[in-house]
Amino acid sequence: MSLLFSGAPGCGGEATPPVEAAEPLLTIQPPAGFPPQRLSPDNPYSLEKARLGRYLFYDRRLSGNETQSCGSCHQQSRAFSDGRATGLGSTREDHPRGPMSLANVGYFSALTWANPVQRELERQALVPLFGERPVELGLVGREAEMLDRLRRDRRYQQMFPRAFPADADPFTVANVTRAIAMFERTLVSADSPFDRFSRGDTTAMSESAQRGNQLFFSERLECFHCHGGYAFTDSVVSASSAFDETAFHNTGLYNVDGRGAYPSASTGVRDVTGRDEDMGRFRAPTLRNIAVTAPYMHDGSIATLDGVIDHYAAGGRTIASGPNAGVGRDNPLKSGFITGFTLTAQERRDLIAFLEALTDERFLHDPRYADPFGNER
């Protein structure tokens, strides 16, 4: 794939960059401590599919107005989140929630903040492409136009047949989502200081981070109940799973009416089920690379890790005034794990040091996952 092509660009008006002389080796081989991923039966792994998915993930032609790609809201340097409190679509529509990190997304049994039925990457990819509430990439009703854009690209004229050699016409919406999903499955983060320490490198974590490790996994703080295991979340699935582990939690972030209400823009699982008992229940995100994925919580309403610790230490957040005023600690729908705790100043520093030790710098800068178009955000 070392031929030079010209054609449609990653962003309108510029020449398409050449296909790289040596395409990256994108693999789903599990690292130490991780099980094999569970794959969709109609989307088995192939390297060519993952390579195609990388290009599609970063291609701005996969938005109606060609201004955004998947990579616009999922930036590698931020562990495939975007640093905003809430998302912003290609039509500049604000979203009620922030983009979640895609690090190790192939192991998540639920793929959004609060939708218990979105469980397959291939199906979930349809939502940002064609969803209307809110608009993300804005391609609803423009499927044929999107595929025509891709067909005209001489790079894709080679890559699609290689990724889907059995298809008479490989340029389909289903194949676009299969390829993107396959690339996303390769986004495995497992080389943080914590990982290296766990593999026997006793110098990988500072003494402070080691003390924070003990605090994190203690019953005193309860963190590990929702953020444990290899994925640091309790919504996980793998090839060896007997069943999908999926959980959603109300952490007492809000208590607007004194009866457990959350702001109407995003009420959690209740938005999907309509059940009052699901008010304020959201998926626990992975804590891997948490130091680079601020701001925090589903709506980005806590700016720092210190602030997150304040919230949990208090057993729920208190908002003193304004439209969302309320005492989260008294939320009647709050999880039983959110009971509050006390930390000394040194313990707080230790806990943050541990959370920072979950940052995988290699993952954040791995050229295999980088934007092949060189788009600037």
C-alpha positions in Angstrom: 0.0 0.0 0.0 2.8 2.4 -0.8 1.3 3.9 -3.9 0.6 7.6 -3.9 -2.9 8.6 -4.5 -4.8 11.9 -4.9 -8.5 12.2 -4.3 -11.0 13.1 -1.7 -9.4 14.5 1.5 -10.0 14.0 5.2 -11.1 17.6 5.3 -12.5 19.3 2.2 -10.3 21.2 -0.2 -6.9 19.5 0.3 -5.2 16.7 -1.5 -5.6 13.3 0.1 -2.4 12.3 1.9 -0.7 9.1 0.6 -1.4 5.7 2.0 1.4 5.0 4.4 4.2 2.9 3.1 4.0 0.6 6.1 0.5 0.4 7.6 0.4 -0.2 11.4 0.0 -3.6 12.9 -3.4 -3.2 14.7 -4.1 -6.2 16.9 -6.7 -7.3 19.4 -4.3 -9.8 21.0 -4.9 -9.5 24.8 -2.1 -8.1 26.9 -1.0 -9.6 30.2 -3.9 -9.7 32.7 -6.6 -9.2 30.0 -8.8 -12.0 28.6 -9.6 -12.2 24.9 -12.3 -9.9 23.6 -15.7 -11.2 22.7 -16.3 -10.4 19.0 -19.5 -10.0 17.1 -20.2 -13.2 15.2 -20.6 -11.3 11.9 -17.5 -9.3 12.4 -14.4 -11.5 12.9 -11.0 -9.9 13.3 -8.9 -9.0 10.3 -6.0 -6.6 10.1 -7.2 -5.1 6.9 -10.5 -4.3 8.5 -8.8 -2.6 11.4 -6.6 -0.6 9.1 -9.6 0.6 7.1 -11.4 1.4 10.3 -8.6 3.7 11.4 -9.0 5.7 8.3 -12.8 5.9 8.6 -12.5 6.8 12.3 -10.6 9.9 11.4 -12.3 10.8 8.0 -14.3 14.0 8.1 -16.3 12.9 5.1 -18.2 10.8 7.7 -20.1 13.8 8.8 -22.8 15.5 6.8 -21.0 18.8 6.4 -17.5 17.2 6.4 -16.4 19.1 9.5 -16.0 16.3 12.0 -14.9 12.7 12.3 -15.2 10.2 15.1 -11.7 11.4 16.1 -13.0 15.0 16.6 -14.7 13.9 19.9 -12.4 11.0 20.7 -8.9 12.4 20.7 -5.9 10.0 21.3 -4.0 12.4 23.6 -7.1 12.5 25.9 -7.5 8.7 25.8 -10.1 9.1 23.1 -12.2 11.6 24.9 -12.3 15.4 24.1 -11.8 17.5 27.2 -15.2 19.2 26.9 -17.8 19.0 29.6 -20.4 17.9 27.1 -20.2 17.0 23.4 -20.6 19.3 20.4 -22.0 17.9 17.2 -21.0 18.7 13.6 -23.9 21.2 13.4 -22.7 22.8 16.6 -25.5 21.3 18.7 -24.6 20.9 22.3 -25.0 17.5 23.8 -26.2 16.7 27.3 -23.3 14.4 28.1 -19.6 14.2 27.5 -17.8 11.8 25.1 -16.6 8.7 27.0 -13.0 7.4 26.7 -12.6 4.6 24.2 -9.6 3.1 25.9 -10.4 -0.7 26.1 -13.9 -0.1 24.7 -13.9 -3.6 23.3 -14.2 -4.9 26.8 -17.2 -2.8 27.8 -20.6 -4.5 28.1 -22.5 -1.1 27.9 -21.2 1.5 25.5 -22.7 4.8 26.6 -23.3 6.6 29.8 -26.9 5.4 30.3 -28.2 3.1 27.6 -28.4 -0.5 28.8 -29.3 -1.8 25.3 -26.3 -0.4 23.4 -24.0 -3.4 23.7 -22.4 -3.9 20.3 -19.8 -1.6 18.9 -21.0 -2.2 15.3 -24.6 -1.1 16.2 -23.5 1.7 18.5 -21.5 3.3 15.6 -24.8 4.0 13.9 -25.8 6.4 16.6 -23.1 9.1 16.0 -23.4 8.6 12.3 -27.2 8.8 11.9 -28.6 9.9 15.2 -30.8 13.0 15.4 -31.3 13.6 19.1 -28.8 15.0 19.4 -27.1 15.4 16.0 -23.5 14.2 16.1 -22.1 13.5 12.6 -25.4 14.4 10.9 -25.7 11.8 8.2 -29.3 10.7 8.6 -30.9 10.3 5.2 -27.6 10.8 3.5 -26.3 7.3 3.6 -25.9 7.0 -0.2 -24.1 10.3 -0.3 -21.7 9.1 2.4 -20.9 5.9 0.6 -20.4 7.8 -2.7 -17.8 10.0 -1.0 -15.9 6.9 0.0 -16.3 5.1 -3.3 -14.6 8.0 -5.1 -11.5 7.8 -3.0 -8.8 5.7 -4.7 -7.4 4.7 -1.4 -10.7 3.2 -0.3 -11.1 1.6 -3.7 -8.3 -0.7 -2.5 -9.0 -0.8 1.2 -12.6 -1.8 1.2 -12.2 -4.9 -1.1 -9.2 -6.0 1.0 -11.2 -5.7 4.2 -14.3 -7.4 2.8 -13.1 -9.7 0.0 -16.2 -11.8 -0.1 -18.6 -8.9 -0.8 -19.5 -8.0 -4.4 -20.0 -4.4 -3.3 -18.0 -3.8 -0.1 -19.1 -0.2 0.2 -22.0 -0.5 2.6 -23.1 1.2 5.8 -22.7 -2.2 7.7 -19.1 -2.5 6.5 -18.3 1.0 7.5 -19.5 0.3 11.1 -17.8 -3.1 11.1 -14.4 -1.5 10.2 -14.8 1.3 12.7 -15.7 -1.1 15.4 -12.7 -3.3 14.6 -10.3 -0.3 14.9 -11.9 0.6 18.2 -11.3 -2.9 19.5 -7.6 -2.4 18.9 -7.6 0.6 21.3 -6.2 -1.4 24.3 -4.5 0.5 27.1 -2.5 -1.8 29.5 0.9 -0.2 30.0 0.4 2.3 32.8 2.8 2.5 35.8 0.1 0.5 37.7 0.3 -2.3 35.0 4.1 -2.4 35.1 4.0 -2.5 38.9 1.5 -5.3 38.8 3.8 -7.2 36.4 6.6 -7.1 38.9 8.4 -3.8 38.3 8.6 -2.5 41.9 9.9 0.9 40.7 7.0 1.6 38.3 4.9 3.4 41.0 5.9 5.9 43.6 5.5 5.1 47.2 2.7 7.6 47.4 0.9 5.8 44.5 1.4 2.5 46.2 -0.3 3.8 49.3 -3.0 5.2 47.1 -3.4 1.8 45.6 -4.1 0.3 49.0 -6.7 3.1 49.7 -8.4 2.6 46.4 -8.9 -1.1 46.9 -10.0 -0.8 50.5 -13.5 -1.3 51.9 -13.1 2.1 53.6 -13.3 4.0 50.3 -15.3 1.4 48.3 -13.9 2.7 45.0 -13.1 -0.8 43.6 -16.7 -2.0 43.7 -17.5 0.1 40.7 -14.0 0.6 39.3 -12.2 -2.6 39.8 -10.8 -5.4 37.6 -8.6 -5.1 34.6 -10.9 -2.5 32.9 -11.4 -0.4 36.1 -15.2 -0.5 35.5 -17.9 -2.9 36.5 -19.5 -3.1 33.1 -17.3 -5.6 31.3 -17.5 -8.5 28.9 -15.0 -10.8 27.3 -14.8 -14.1 25.4 -14.6 -15.9 28.7 -17.6 -14.2 30.3 -20.4 -16.5 31.3 -22.7 -13.4 31.3 -22.4 -9.7 30.7 -21.6 -7.7 33.8 -23.4 -4.4 33.4 -24.2 -1.9 36.2 -25.5 1.7 36.4 -25.2 3.8 39.5 -26.7 6.9 41.1 -23.8 8.5 43.0 -25.8 11.4 44.5 -24.4 13.9 42.1 -27.7 15.7 42.1 -30.9 15.8 44.2 -32.8 18.7 42.6 -36.2 18.3 44.2 -35.2 16.5 47.4 -36.7 13.3 46.0 -33.7 12.2 43.8 -34.3 14.2 40.6 -31.5 15.0 38.2 -31.5 17.9 35.7 -34.0 17.1 33.0 -31.4 17.3 30.2 -29.9 14.0 31.3 -31.6 11.8 33.8 -29.6 8.6 33.3 -31.0 5.2 32.5 -34.5 6.7 33.1 -34.1 8.4 29.8 -34.3 5.0 28.2 -36.5 3.0 30.5 -38.9 5.7 31.8 -38.7 4.1 35.2 -38.4 6.5 38.2 -36.1 4.1 40.0 -33.6 4.6 37.2 -33.3 8.3 37.8 -29.6 9.4 38.0 -28.2 5.9 37.2 -25.1 6.1 34.9 -22.4 3.7 33.9 -19.1 3.8 35.9 -16.5 4.9 33.3 -13.1 3.3 33.2 -10.5 5.0 35.4 -7.7 4.0 33.1 -6.1 7.3 31.9 -8.4 9.2 34.2 -5.9 12.0 34.7 -6.2 13.1 31.1 -10.0 12.8 30.7 -11.2 15.8 32.7 -13.8 17.2 33.2 -15.5 14.4 35.1 -19.0 12.8 35.6 -21.5 12.3 32.8 -22.0 16.1 32.3 -18.5 17.3 33.0 -19.7 19.1 36.1 -16.7 18.3 38.2 -13.5 19.9 36.9 -10.7 18.0 38.8 -9.9 14.8 40.5 -9.8 16.7 43.8 -13.4 17.7 43.1 -14.4 14.1 42.4 -12.8 13.0 45.6 -14.8 15.7 47.4 -18.0 14.4 45.9 -17.5 10.9 47.1 -16.0 11.8 50.4 -19.1 13.8 51.2 -21.3 10.9 50.2 -22.9 13.0 47.5 -22.5 16.5 46.2 -24.2 19.5 47.7 -25.2 22.4 45.3 -26.1 25.4 47.4 -27.9 27.5 44.9 -29.2 27.8 41.4 -31.6 25.6 39.4 -29.8 22.4 40.4 -29.6 23.1 44.1 -29.9 20.1 46.4 -28.1 17.8 48.8 -26.9 14.8 46.9 -26.0 13.0 50.1 -29.7 12.7 50.8 -30.7 11.4 47.4 -33.0 8.5 48.2 -32.0 6.7 44.9 -28.3 6.9 45.6 -26.1 3.7 45.5 -25.4 2.1 48.9 -21.7 2.2 48.1 -21.8 6.0 48.3 -21.6 6.6 52.0 -18.7 9.1 52.4 -15.3 8.8 54.0 -12.6 11.0 55.6 -9.1 11.4 54.2 -6.0 13.1 55.6 -4.3 15.5 53.3 -1.5 13.0 52.7 -4.1 10.2 51.9 -5.7 12.5 49.4 -2.4 13.1 47.7 -1.7 9.4 47.7 -5.1 8.6 46.1 -4.5 11.1 43.3 -1.0 9.7 42.8 -2.5 6.3 42.3 -5.1 7.6 39.8 -2.4 9.4 37.9 -0.5 6.1 37.8 -3.3 4.7 35.6 -2.1 6.9 32.8 -0.7 4.9 29.8 1.6 7.3 28.0 2.4 4.7 25.4 -1.3 4.4 24.5 -1.7 8.2 24.3 1.1 8.5 21.8 1.1 5.2 20.0 1.4 6.0 16.2 -0.7 2.9 15.4 -3.8 4.8 16.7 -2.9 8.2 15.3 -4.8 10.2 12.7 -3.5 9.2 9.3 -4.9 12.4 7.8 -3.1 14.7 10.2 -6.3 16.7 10.9 -6.0 19.5 13.4 -8.7 19.7 16.0 
